[in-house]
Amino acid sequence: MSYTFSGTLSHCFGRTPSGKFDENVSGSVSASGSGTLSCEGGVSKGAGSASVGGNLSSSFRFMTESAGAAVTVESPPGTSGVIGELVFQTKTPQLCASTGLASAKFGGWGAFGSA
């Protein structure tokens, strides 16, 4: 199964376009991946990019492992880039037992950058 996602980032640490350090910078993220996914759980891998504060951007590779609505996100071994814990929500949970979810809203925390 293939998927794409995009969204906004909030409450990020970064620099504003003027170069001032700020603890509440916003940004955006987009990525695509593929794997064995279901509402019960699964694994996937993919690549994406994120930008924060208008002047910091990074590309990354990631792997996911999920159990139910909980999703762990991390970079592949030997790389740096991304880590996070997410939970998805849907208004149509009954679709998990039939056709699967076409979309879901995710929330949680994450970090990206290089060591």
Residue frames as a rotation matrix with the C-alpha (Angstrom) as fourth column:
MET 1
0.582 0.813 0.000 0.00
0.813 -0.582 0.000 0.00
0.000 0.000 -1.000 0.00
SER 2
-0.541 -0.722 0.430 1.29
0.719 -0.663 -0.208 3.46
0.436 0.197 0.878 -0.88
TYR 3
0.533 0.713 -0.456 0.43
0.841 -0.503 0.197 6.68
-0.089 -0.489 -0.868 0.94
THR 4
-0.385 -0.579 0.719 1.20
0.481 -0.791 -0.378 10.38
0.787 0.200 0.583 1.07
PHE 5
0.436 0.564 -0.702 0.79
0.899 -0.305 0.313 12.90
-0.037 -0.768 -0.640 3.84
SER 6
-0.468 -0.527 0.709 1.27
0.429 -0.838 -0.339 16.58
0.773 0.145 0.618 4.45
GLY 7
0.550 0.696 -0.461 0.56
0.761 -0.190 0.621 18.90
0.345 -0.692 -0.634 7.30
THR 8
0.461 -0.328 0.824 1.58
-0.302 -0.932 -0.202 21.77
0.834 -0.156 -0.529 9.50
LEU 9
-0.122 -0.578 -0.807 4.09
0.804 0.420 -0.422 21.77
0.583 -0.700 0.414 12.31
SER 10
0.547 0.308 0.778 3.58
-0.158 -0.875 0.458 23.90
0.822 -0.374 -0.430 15.40
HIS 11
0.917 -0.207 0.340 5.43
-0.367 -0.109 0.924 24.66
-0.154 -0.972 -0.176 18.63
CYS 12
0.699 -0.714 0.040 8.79
0.618 0.576 -0.536 24.04
0.360 0.399 0.843 16.93
PHE 13
0.469 -0.689 -0.552 12.20
0.213 -0.518 0.828 25.26
-0.857 -0.506 -0.097 18.05
GLY 14
0.174 -0.435 0.883 13.92
0.984 0.109 -0.141 27.21
-0.035 0.894 0.447 15.29
ARG 15
-0.687 -0.446 -0.574 14.82
0.391 -0.892 0.226 30.56
-0.613 -0.069 0.787 13.86
THR 16
0.485 0.835 -0.260 12.48
0.288 -0.433 -0.854 33.10
-0.826 0.339 -0.450 12.37
PRO 17
0.663 -0.224 0.715 13.19
0.726 -0.041 -0.686 34.47
0.183 0.974 0.136 8.85
SER 18
0.796 -0.383 0.468 14.98
-0.356 -0.922 -0.150 37.40
0.489 -0.047 -0.871 10.54
GLY 19
-0.077 -0.901 -0.426 17.36
-0.063 0.431 -0.900 34.93
0.995 -0.042 -0.090 12.28
LYS 20
-0.286 0.035 0.958 15.97
-0.918 -0.298 -0.263 35.29
0.276 -0.954 0.118 15.81
PHE 21
-0.904 -0.016 -0.427 15.74
0.084 0.973 -0.214 32.04
0.419 -0.229 -0.879 17.82
ASP 22
-0.258 0.899 0.354 12.15
-0.928 -0.333 0.168 31.24
0.269 -0.285 0.920 18.71
GLU 23
-0.927 -0.047 0.372 10.58
-0.219 0.874 -0.433 28.40
-0.305 -0.483 -0.821 20.68
ASN 24
-0.075 0.961 0.266 7.24
0.212 0.276 -0.938 28.59
-0.974 -0.014 -0.224 18.88
VAL 25
-0.602 -0.224 -0.767 8.02
-0.672 -0.378 0.637 28.50
-0.432 0.898 0.077 15.17
SER 26
0.476 0.787 0.393 5.64
-0.316 0.570 -0.759 26.91
-0.821 0.237 0.519 12.68
GLY 27
-0.622 -0.693 -0.364 6.44
-0.620 0.152 0.770 24.86
-0.479 0.704 -0.524 9.61
SER 28
0.521 0.774 -0.360 5.25
-0.838 0.383 -0.390 22.20
-0.164 0.505 0.848 7.20
VAL 29
-0.523 -0.625 0.579 5.95
-0.451 0.780 0.434 18.57
-0.723 -0.034 -0.690 6.37
SER 30
0.579 0.665 -0.472 5.18
-0.796 0.339 -0.501 16.33
-0.173 0.666 0.726 3.40
ALA 31
-0.568 -0.758 0.320 6.18
-0.672 0.652 0.351 12.76
-0.475 -0.016 -0.880 2.63
SER 32
0.472 0.667 -0.577 5.25
-0.837 0.543 -0.057 9.55
0.276 0.510 0.815 0.87
GLY 33
-0.542 -0.640 0.544 5.80
-0.775 0.631 -0.029 5.94
-0.325 -0.438 -0.838 1.72
SER 34
0.226 0.609 -0.760 4.69
-0.713 0.635 0.297 2.37
0.664 0.475 0.578 1.24
GLY 35
-0.830 -0.505 0.237 4.40
-0.535 0.599 -0.596 -0.78
0.159 -0.621 -0.768 3.28
THR 36
-0.472 0.662 -0.582 2.09
0.484 0.746 0.457 -3.23
0.737 -0.066 -0.673 4.98
LEU 37
-0.943 0.163 0.291 -0.44
-0.313 -0.732 -0.605 -1.01
0.115 -0.661 0.741 6.73
SER 38
-0.243 0.933 -0.264 -3.76
0.489 0.353 0.798 -1.66
0.838 0.065 -0.542 8.41
CYS 39
0.358 0.448 0.819 -5.82
-0.474 -0.669 0.573 -0.22
0.804 -0.593 -0.027 11.24
GLU 40
0.976 0.004 -0.218 -4.46
0.165 0.638 0.752 -3.01
0.142 -0.770 0.622 13.45
GLY 41
0.472 -0.871 -0.139 -0.84
-0.196 -0.257 0.946 -2.12
-0.860 -0.419 -0.292 12.73
GLY 42
0.866 -0.241 0.439 1.98
0.501 0.414 -0.760 -2.56
0.001 0.878 0.479 10.26
VAL 43
0.030 -0.920 -0.390 5.30
0.431 -0.340 0.836 -1.28
-0.902 -0.193 0.386 8.99
SER 44
0.872 0.189 0.450 6.27
0.489 -0.320 -0.812 1.12
-0.010 0.928 -0.372 6.22
LYS 45
-0.172 -0.908 -0.383 9.15
0.672 -0.392 0.629 3.22
-0.721 -0.149 0.677 4.91
GLY 46
0.658 0.420 0.625 9.41
0.747 -0.469 -0.471 6.39
0.095 0.777 -0.622 2.89
ALA 47
-0.569 -0.822 -0.026 10.95
0.822 -0.569 0.008 9.81
-0.022 -0.017 1.000 2.40
GLY 48
0.590 0.795 0.141 9.88
0.793 -0.603 0.086 13.40
0.154 0.061 -0.986 2.89
SER 49
-0.538 -0.707 0.459 10.85
0.542 -0.707 -0.455 16.95
0.646 0.004 0.763 3.65
ALA 50
0.473 0.627 -0.619 10.08
0.881 -0.341 0.328 19.47
-0.005 -0.701 -0.713 6.37
SER 51
-0.376 -0.555 0.742 10.65
0.429 -0.814 -0.391 23.18
0.821 0.171 0.544 6.80
VAL 52
0.342 0.392 -0.854 10.53
0.939 -0.167 0.300 25.27
-0.025 -0.905 -0.425 9.96
GLY 53
0.219 -0.213 -0.952 10.62
0.478 -0.827 0.295 29.01
-0.850 -0.520 -0.080 10.43
GLY 54
0.951 0.252 -0.181 10.93
-0.026 -0.516 -0.856 29.81
-0.309 0.818 -0.484 6.75
ASN 55
0.480 -0.832 -0.277 14.70
-0.845 -0.354 -0.401 29.25
0.236 0.426 -0.873 6.68
LEU 56
-0.533 -0.613 0.583 15.38
-0.716 0.694 0.074 25.70
-0.450 -0.378 -0.809 7.93
SER 57
0.590 0.712 -0.381 14.52
-0.808 0.516 -0.285 22.75
-0.006 0.476 0.879 5.72
SER 58
-0.514 -0.733 0.446 15.54
-0.717 0.653 0.246 19.13
-0.472 -0.193 -0.860 5.68
SER 59
0.217 0.486 -0.847 14.89
-0.757 0.631 0.168 16.01
0.616 0.605 0.505 3.66
PHE 60
-0.383 -0.317 0.868 14.63
-0.847 0.496 -0.193 12.72
-0.369 -0.809 -0.458 5.53
ARG 61
-0.380 0.304 -0.874 14.00
-0.306 0.850 0.428 9.01
0.873 0.430 -0.230 5.20
PHE 62
-0.343 0.321 0.883 11.78
-0.935 -0.031 -0.352 7.25
-0.086 -0.947 0.310 7.71
MET 63
-0.727 0.265 -0.633 10.37
0.128 0.958 0.255 3.93
0.675 0.104 -0.731 8.88
THR 64
-0.202 0.703 0.682 7.10
-0.929 -0.358 0.094 3.46
0.311 -0.614 0.725 10.74
GLU 65
-0.799 0.149 -0.583 5.84
0.261 0.959 -0.113 0.72
0.542 -0.243 -0.804 13.00
SER 66
-0.452 0.718 0.529 2.27
-0.786 -0.601 0.144 0.88
0.422 -0.351 0.836 14.25
ALA 67
-0.844 0.371 -0.387 -0.01
0.493 0.822 -0.285 -0.96
0.212 -0.432 -0.877 16.61
GLY 68
0.125 0.946 -0.299 -3.62
0.938 -0.211 -0.276 0.17
-0.324 -0.246 -0.914 16.47
ALA 69
0.886 0.326 0.330 -3.77
0.421 -0.863 -0.278 3.95
0.194 0.385 -0.902 16.37
ALA 70
0.673 -0.702 -0.232 -0.21
-0.201 -0.477 0.856 4.44
-0.711 -0.529 -0.462 17.72
VAL 71
0.876 -0.415 0.247 2.58
0.364 0.230 -0.903 5.01
0.318 0.880 0.352 15.17
THR 72
0.456 -0.832 -0.316 6.32
0.200 -0.250 0.947 5.17
-0.867 -0.495 0.052 15.91
VAL 73
0.962 -0.201 0.186 8.37
0.128 -0.270 -0.954 7.06
0.242 0.942 -0.234 13.31
GLU 74
0.519 -0.848 -0.112 12.18
-0.092 -0.185 0.978 6.91
-0.850 -0.497 -0.174 13.10
SER 75
0.348 -0.520 -0.780 15.07
-0.937 -0.230 -0.264 7.15
-0.043 0.823 -0.567 10.68
PRO 76
0.864 -0.116 -0.491 16.54
-0.041 0.954 -0.297 3.92
0.502 0.276 0.819 9.30
PRO 77
0.748 -0.646 -0.153 19.57
0.398 0.251 0.882 2.54
-0.532 -0.721 0.445 11.20
GLY 78
-0.154 -0.953 0.260 22.77
0.900 -0.026 0.435 4.41
-0.408 0.301 0.862 10.43
THR 79
-0.342 0.088 0.936 21.03
0.576 -0.767 0.282 7.64
0.742 0.636 0.211 9.41
SER 80
-0.731 0.207 -0.650 19.96
0.492 -0.500 -0.713 10.72
-0.472 -0.841 0.264 11.31
GLY 81
-0.868 0.361 0.342 16.90
0.104 -0.541 0.834 12.75
0.486 0.760 0.432 10.67
VAL 82
-0.218 0.916 0.335 13.56
-0.684 -0.389 0.617 11.99
0.696 -0.095 0.712 12.25
ILE 83
-0.869 0.116 -0.482 11.88
0.391 0.758 -0.522 10.47
0.305 -0.641 -0.704 15.30
GLY 84
-0.623 0.685 0.377 8.34
-0.718 -0.692 0.072 10.75
0.310 -0.226 0.923 16.58
GLU 85
-0.855 0.518 0.010 5.28
0.449 0.750 -0.485 9.22
-0.259 -0.411 -0.874 18.20
LEU 86
-0.777 0.619 -0.116 1.92
-0.582 -0.635 0.508 9.79
0.241 0.462 0.854 16.52
VAL 87
-0.633 0.707 0.316 -1.70
0.336 0.619 -0.710 8.77
-0.698 -0.343 -0.629 17.08
PHE 88
-0.935 0.342 0.092 -4.34
-0.039 -0.356 0.934 8.82
0.352 0.869 0.347 14.37
GLN 89
-0.523 0.851 -0.045 -8.02
-0.003 -0.054 -0.999 9.70
-0.852 -0.522 0.031 14.67
THR 90
-0.953 0.296 0.059 -10.87
0.068 0.020 0.997 9.14
0.295 0.955 -0.039 12.26
LYS 91
-0.480 0.867 0.136 -14.57
-0.802 -0.370 -0.468 9.91
-0.355 -0.334 0.873 12.13
THR 92
0.493 0.644 -0.585 -15.19
-0.831 0.547 -0.099 6.62
0.256 0.535 0.805 10.30
PRO 93
-0.376 -0.729 0.572 -13.58
-0.856 0.510 0.088 3.83
-0.356 -0.457 -0.815 12.41
GLN 94
0.427 0.616 0.661 -16.04
-0.278 0.786 -0.553 1.30
-0.860 0.052 0.507 10.98
LEU 95
0.819 -0.154 -0.552 -14.09
-0.557 0.018 -0.831 1.48
0.138 0.988 -0.071 7.69
CYS 96
-0.220 -0.928 0.301 -11.14
-0.962 0.257 0.091 -0.24
-0.162 -0.269 -0.949 9.42
ALA 97
-0.281 0.188 0.941 -13.11
-0.223 0.941 -0.255 -3.50
-0.933 -0.281 -0.223 9.27
SER 98
0.655 0.584 0.479 -14.10
0.333 0.346 -0.877 -3.13
-0.678 0.734 0.032 5.61
THR 99
0.869 -0.215 0.446 -12.44
0.406 -0.209 -0.890 -0.89
0.284 0.954 -0.094 2.99
GLY 100
-0.146 -0.919 -0.365 -9.79
0.989 -0.146 -0.028 0.74
-0.028 -0.365 0.931 5.18
LEU 101
0.419 0.261 -0.870 -9.27
0.448 -0.892 -0.052 4.42
-0.789 -0.368 -0.491 5.87
ALA 102
0.534 -0.206 0.820 -8.80
0.767 -0.291 -0.572 6.81
0.357 0.934 0.003 2.97
SER 103
-0.125 -0.585 0.801 -7.59
-0.040 -0.804 -0.593 9.52
0.991 -0.106 0.077 5.34
ALA 104
0.493 0.206 -0.846 -6.93
0.818 0.221 0.531 10.14
0.297 -0.953 -0.059 9.02
LYS 105
0.651 -0.272 0.709 -5.85
-0.337 -0.940 -0.052 13.03
0.680 -0.205 -0.704 11.23
PHE 106
0.253 -0.671 -0.697 -2.56
0.743 0.597 -0.304 12.56
0.620 -0.441 0.649 13.09
GLY 107
0.738 -0.137 0.661 -1.30
-0.448 -0.831 0.328 14.28
0.504 -0.538 -0.675 16.21
GLY 108
0.793 -0.498 -0.350 1.75
0.609 0.650 0.455 13.79
0.001 -0.574 0.819 18.40
TRP 109
0.661 -0.663 -0.352 5.35
-0.400 -0.708 0.582 14.91
-0.635 -0.244 -0.733 18.63
GLY 110
0.772 -0.487 0.409 8.34
0.636 0.595 -0.492 14.61
-0.004 0.639 0.769 16.38
ALA 111
0.478 -0.710 -0.516 11.82
-0.254 -0.675 0.693 15.92
-0.841 -0.200 -0.503 15.77
PHE 112
0.800 -0.330 0.501 14.04
0.600 0.434 -0.672 16.21
0.005 0.838 0.546 12.73
GLY 113
0.762 -0.638 -0.108 17.51
-0.634 -0.770 0.076 17.44
-0.132 0.011 -0.991 11.97
SER 114
0.555 -0.655 -0.513 21.03
0.062 0.648 -0.759 16.08
0.830 0.389 0.400 11.85
ALA 115
0.872 -0.275 -0.405 23.41
0.467 0.224 0.855 15.03
-0.144 -0.935 0.324 14.57
